[in-house]
Amino acid sequence: MRYELFYWPTIQGRGEFVRLALEDAGADYLDVGNGSEADELGVPAIVSYLDGDATPRPPFAPPFLKAGELVISHVANILQYLGPRLALVPDDEACRYWAHGLQLTITDLVAEIHDCHHPIAASLYYQDQKDEALRRSQILRDERLPRFLGYFEQVLEQNPAGPDWLVGDAHSYVDLSLFQVISGLRYAFPKAMAAQQEALPKVDALAERVAARPRIQAYLESDRRLPFNEDGIFRHYPELDG
């Protein structure tokens, strides 16, 4: 099956979590948002779904995935669907629910990272809420990042199959997603992440392990991997890094 991934062009954003799974599995997929501006590709195609013209069950926002007749929205929901089909989650039910729960925790963390530079409203420019962003980012650095990342360090530490992966004894979509979060945080908060590094040896090792996977390494080195920038989730504003 050829999958169709719908996400805005020019930014990695939340679509990158799905893209990493598709790339790691070597799946056949069309990156609709980064296509041409013709009606069948690019932003017009995304808008046709959001407006309900292309489906009677419109998604609220990208990313969403078209798989045959299915249109699936939300990162964790998409990855829960793709995991078994791309061999990116163990076979047993308990592990699949565990993986989904970890992915939802990553979803919560991503929302907090985004809100550190848009703490009042996504519709306002960063400069319009900079004072609030400075306060929010300090809480993120001092309290929330140690809490979230320390949790994933604990999950690796306590994995009965060993500390190499988050779920069982093989890599899963959750490992790919945690890699993306760590990569984004290293871009957005290099000082804060350097301060965290000593407490996160297993998380750091996992990120390096994922980056070394052949298909992921090839993807990261290709022009398909959009660079981090100040329009996405992970934004480097030096004043927010302490």
Secondary structure, DSSP 8 states (H G I E B T S, - for coil): --EEEE--TT--TTHHHHHHHHHHHT--EEEGGGS-SSTTSHHHHHHHHHTTSS-SS--SSS-EEEETTEEEESHHHHHHHHHHHTT-S-SSHHHHHHHHHHHHHHHHHHHHHHHHHSSS-TTS-GGGGHHHHHHHHHHIIIIIHHHHHHHHHHHHHH-TT-TT-SSTTS--HHHHHHHHHHHHHHHH-HHHHHHHGGG-HHHHHHHHHHHTSHHHHHHHTSTTS----TTSSS---GGGG-
